[in-house]
């Protein structure tokens, strides 16, 4: 099998994302994060460690965006 990356066009993401550590003080968010990590690790046992880490970071980012947006809506 041969793989040539020269012909592939990669689309870059939105760039740097910084985690909002103030969410660590929110008990509901902390429980959601614990549940997410536990469920993720239970369902993705067969993945290699690097892929598992990248997917887990993506899921954490999704959870954080959704939760932060809900907090902002509720605040308004």
PEMODA-V378531 format. One record per pair of residues at least 24 apart in sequence whose C-alpha atoms are under 8 Angstrom apart, sorted by the first residue. I is the first residue (numbers start at 1). J is the second residue. D is the distance in whole Angstrom. If there is no record, write none. Layout:
i-><I,I>
j-><J,J>
d-><D,D>
This chain:
i-><19,19,29,33,33,36>
j-><61,64,67,60,63,60>
d-><8,8,7,7,8,8>
